[in-house]
Amino acid sequence: MTIERINPEYEILDERFSTYLLSNVKLKRLASGFDWAEGPVWMGDSGFLLFSDIPNNKVYRWNEEMGLSTYLAPSNFANGHYRDLQGRLISCEHGSRSVTRMEHDGRVNVIAQRYKGKKLNSPNDVVVKSDGTVWFTDPYYGIITNYEGHKAEPELPGAIYRFDPSNGSLRRVSTVLDCPNGLAFSPDEDYLYVSETGLRHDPNAKTGLYRFKVFVNQKISKSFEYLEIDAGVPDGFRLDTDGNIWTSAGDGVHCISPDFKLLGKIYLPEVVSNVCFGGRAKQTLYITATNSIYSIALNREGIQAP
């Protein structure tokens, strides 16, 4: 197994960002040759990374000792992944237009596929709240063409949903955004961050990061705070324990403070699709970027699934 080590290029816009970096650390290209790498999730108890190659209908596994191997093929054009409180894999599938849960014995159960009798569009990204509820986004990308799923007409607007495994209920939380994509909670779970990546071929789409207040009744505010990304669009992202946002962008990974100030950038040679924290101390940032996956160790601890 060959790992390419690259001297990272940074842009430090706030002195805080320099304290998050480690001077002796290199950016590592772990594997390459994918068509659109997405949905990274760290499986901490097993010590490996899972991620999707959506157009090739596969989920791959990578770890330091064994390198790259196929985990699921076909994967129903899986996109985003997360782990629930029991360590089970939650996946968004474009092909089946559903959210699934892989049980510990390997069985895969559909937990959300329809809302009020109508098919979901193409669930995209997912996060699990500390109460066990599963929150996911449902834009149109997997049904626009046959490239990342199966072309079909949408039956529902783009939306954010909440699934409650305690009673099997599915609630539509918001339809404010046309094509909601990545999502994550603040460390205290008082806020939900969601990226809007816009309808394809729509030059007027208002892409960026949105922050919604989360209420006690599990609803979110209709109003929001908004941040435009200065390079490309934000897709997937994760937060560290201080609430900083580490988001994908057109030129790499951007680090943004909880008050929406851009602290710095890690430049990459490919458009970044998503990130997750993992490794022994949850201080390694794993990055899916178009055709490759990367990692870089940081002086930050990420919020991550079990």
N, C-alpha and C positions, 0 to 999 in steps of 0.2 A: 504493500500500500504506500503510495506516494502522496505526501501532503505538501502543497506548495506554500511556502512562507513568504509573505509580502510585507515590506515595510509600509505600515499604514500612513495615510495622509489625513491629517486633521485640520479643521478650521476651528479655532478657539475664539468664541465671540463673547464669552463671559468667563472670568477667572475660575468660577466654580467648576467648569467643565474640565479644566486642566487637572483638577484633583481626582477626577473620575478615571483618568488614563494612567496606564502603567508604561513607563518609558522603555522598558526592556522587552515589551510584548510585541509580537508580530501578528498581523492579520493572516489567518490560515485559510487557504482554499482547500476544503476537505474533499470535494468531489465535483465533477462537472459532466456536461453532456446531456442535460435535461432540456425539455422544451419550455416548461414554465414551472419552476419549483415554487412551492407554496406551503402554507399550513404547518410550520415546524412546531413540534411539541417535545419536551424533554421527559423521558420516562425514567424518573430518578431512581426508583428501586431496582431497575434493571440496567441502568447506566447507558442508555442509548437514545439517540434522536430519531424521531419519525418525521417524515415530511412527504408531501404529495408532489408528483409530477402530473398535473391535471390532464393535459392533452394526451399523454401516454397511458392514462387510466391505471396508474400505479401509486402505491405508497411504498417508500423506501425506508430502510433502517440503516443508521450509521453509528458506529462506535469506534473508539480509539484503537481497540485491539484487532477487530475483524474488518474494519472498513465498511464498505457499502454492500448491502444485500437487499433483495426484494422482500417486502413485508406482506403486501397485498397486491394481487393482480388476478383479475381486474379489481378495481377499487370503487366502481360506480362513479368514476370521475370525482373522487373525493377532493375536497379543498381544505378548509380549516379543521383543526383538531384541538381538543383540550382533554383534561382528565377530570372526572368527577371526584367527589370526596372519598369514594371507595377505590380510587385508582383505576377506574374503567375508562377506556378510550371513548370519547364522544367525537363524532365525525359529521361534517357537513358534506352531503353527497349531491353533486349536480345531476348525476345520471338517474338516481331514484327520486330526486327532488325531495329529499328527506334528511332528517337528523337521526343518526343511529348511535347505539351504545353497544360496544363490544364487552360481553360479560367475561368473567375471569376464566371460564371454560372455553372461550373462543366463539361462542354463539353471538350472533349479531342481531339485535332487536331494534326495530324502528320505534323511535319515541315521538317523532313529529313528522307528519307528511301532508296533512290537510288542515285547513282552518275553515270551520263552518262549511264543511263539505267540498271546499275548493282546494285544488292542488297548490302547494307552495311553489314558488318559482324555481329557485336554485339556491338553497341555503349555503352561505358563503363562509362565515366565521362564527366562532362560538366561544363563550366563556362561562365558567361555573361560579356562582356566587357562594359565599360561605354558608348560606342556608341550604345549599344543595340544588337550588333552582338553576336551570340551564337557559342562558340568554343567547340568542343567535340573530344574525342578520339574514335577510332574504331578498337580495336584488335579482336582476334578470340575466346576469352574465352567462349562466350555464344553459340558457334556452334561446339566446339570441342567434347562435349558430350551432353547428354540430361539432365544433372544435373542442369545446370543453364540456360536452354533454350531448343532449338531444334537442334539436331545434323544436320549439313549440310556442304557442301563444300564451302569454301570461293570463292567469285567472284572478290574480290578486295584485294590489299595488305593492311596490317595494316597502318593506317594513322591518321592524325589530320585534322579536317575539320572546316570550318567557314561558318555559315549560317547567311545571312543578311535578317532580317525580313522586311526591307524597300522595297525590291524588290523580295524576295523569292529565291534568288540565293544561291547555295551551291558551295563552292570552296574547293578543296583539298589543304591544306596548306603545308603539308609535309608528305613524306613517309620515312624519314630518320630512324625512329625507327620501329623495327619489331612488337612490341606489346606495343604501347603507352598506358598509363593507366591514372593516375591522372594528372591534369593540373591546373595551376593557374597563374595569372599575378602578376608581381611586383606592388607595390603601384602606381608607375607612369605609369604603363603599357608599359614600354619600353622593358620589357623582358617577355617571356613566359617560365614558368617552366613546365616540363613534366617528369613523371616517366616512366621508361622502366622496365617492370616486366618479360619480356622474354618469349619465347615459352616454354610451359610446356615440361618437360622431356629433355630440352636442357641444358646440363651442361656447355656449352660455351656461353650462353646468357650473354650479357654485361648489367646487370641490374644496376640501379642507377637513379640519378636525372640529368636531362639535362636542360640547360638554353640556350634559343635561343633569339637573338635580334629580336624585332618586328619593321618593317619598316613602314613608313608613308602610303605606299600603302597596308598595312595589310598583307603583306607577311612576313615570318620569314626567318632568315638566314639559310643557309645550314650548316654552321659551328656552333659549340656549345661549351659550357663549361660543364664539366662532374664531378660528385661527386659520388663515390661509398659509399653505406651505409654499415656500419661495422657489422650489424646484420640483417640477412634476406634481404628482398627487400622492397623498398618503394612502396606503393600502392597509397592511396589517401593522400592529404595534403592540408593545407591552410597556408596563410601568415598573419602576424600581420602588423600593420600600419607602423612599422619601417622596414619591409621587411624581418624579420626573418621567416624561414620556419619551420612549425610544421608538421612533417611527420610521417606517420605510419612506423613501422619497426618490425622486428621479435621479439624484446624484449620489445617493448613499443612505446613511442612517442619520437622522437628525435627533438631537437631544433637546427637549423642551421642558422648561420648568413648570410647576403647577400653576403659576400665574401667566402661562402662555408666552414666556420669553425664550427665544431661541438661544441656547447656551453654546452649542457647537455642533460640528458635523464630523462624521467619519466617512470619507469618500471611498466609493467602490467603483470598479470598472464596469459594472452592470447595474441596470435598474433593479432596485430592491423591491421585493414583494411583501416580505413579512420578517418578523424576528421573534425569538423567544429567549428567555434566560434558562440556563441549565448548568450542568457540571456539578462538581462536588459541593460547592458552596453557593450555587445559583448566581455565580458572578461571571459566567461565560455567556456572551451574547452570541447566539446562533442566528445566522442570517441566510434567508433564501433570496437569491438574486438572479432572476431570469433563468440562466442555464446552469447555475452553480450554487453550492452551499458553502458558507464561510463561517468562521468563528473568530472571536477576539475576547480575551480576558479583560475584564474591567475592574475598577475599584468601586463597584456598586453591587448590591444584592438585589436581584429581581424578584418581583411578585410572580410566582409560578404555581402551576398545578401541583398536587401532591407527587 
